[in-house]
């Protein structure tokens, strides 16, 4: 006995499959920025915090450093710099080694 099976039994399509067109357009994703955050503590003086910010954060003015130092004291923390991860790691490490209390790096 010979049985003829239709294309449907084997799951074969009766119409040709059309592959979607490939796009030559490249989608670029930017790397996230990271926040360098100084935390308040009971042992660093205002003077030391401000001096560290001026020393290690590029283009930090004295006025801005003192504003951030006051923010650290009165609000418990301040974001002192935002930018690419590698640079944020450097500033974070420098400030930590100078004795400042630092929050972990955080994506912005």
C-alpha positions in Angstrom: 0.0 0.0 0.0 1.4 3.4 -1.0 0.3 6.5 0.7 0.8 9.9 -0.7 1.3 12.6 2.0 0.6 16.2 1.2 3.1 19.0 1.8 1.0 20.1 4.8 1.7 16.9 6.7 5.5 17.6 6.5 5.0 21.2 7.5 6.4 22.5 4.2 5.3 25.9 3.1 3.6 26.1 -0.2 4.8 29.7 -0.8 8.4 30.7 -0.8 9.8 32.3 2.4 11.0 35.9 2.0 13.9 36.8 4.3 13.7 40.4 5.7 16.0 42.9 4.2 19.2 43.6 6.0 19.7 47.1 7.2 23.0 48.7 6.5 22.2 51.3 9.2 24.3 51.0 12.4 22.7 52.0 15.7 25.3 53.4 18.0 24.8 53.3 21.7 26.7 55.7 23.9 28.4 54.5 27.1 26.7 55.6 30.3 28.2 58.3 32.4 29.1 57.7 36.0 28.6 59.8 39.1 31.4 60.5 41.6 29.7 61.0 44.9 31.3 62.3 48.1 29.6 61.3 51.4 29.5 63.2 54.7 31.6 61.8 57.6 32.7 62.9 61.0 36.4 63.2 60.4 37.1 65.2 57.3 37.2 69.0 57.7 35.5 71.4 55.3 38.9 72.7 54.3 40.2 69.2 53.4 37.2 68.3 51.3 37.3 71.5 49.4 41.0 71.2 48.8 40.7 67.6 47.6 38.0 68.6 45.1 40.1 71.4 43.7 43.2 69.2 43.5 41.6 66.1 41.8 38.6 67.3 39.9 39.6 69.2 36.7 38.3 72.8 36.3 36.9 72.8 39.9 36.8 76.3 41.2 37.2 77.3 44.8 33.6 78.6 44.9 32.2 75.4 43.4 34.3 73.2 45.7 33.0 75.1 48.8 29.4 74.8 47.5 29.8 71.1 47.1 31.5 70.7 50.5 28.5 72.5 52.1 26.1 70.2 50.2 28.0 67.1 51.5 27.8 68.4 55.0 24.1 69.6 55.0 22.6 67.0 52.6 24.8 64.0 53.4 26.3 63.7 49.9 27.1 65.6 46.7 27.7 64.6 43.1 31.1 66.2 42.4 31.7 64.9 38.9 29.8 63.1 36.1 31.4 61.5 33.1 32.9 58.4 31.4 33.5 55.3 33.7 37.3 55.2 33.4 37.7 58.8 34.3 35.1 58.5 37.1 37.1 55.6 38.5 40.3 57.6 38.6 38.7 60.6 40.4 36.9 58.3 42.8 40.1 56.5 43.7 42.0 59.7 44.1 39.5 61.2 46.4 39.2 58.0 48.4 42.9 57.8 48.8 42.9 61.4 50.0 40.7 60.2 52.8 37.2 61.3 51.6 34.3 59.0 52.2 33.0 57.9 48.8 29.8 56.3 47.6 30.2 53.5 45.1 30.3 54.7 41.5 26.8 54.9 40.1 25.6 55.0 36.5 24.1 58.4 35.8 
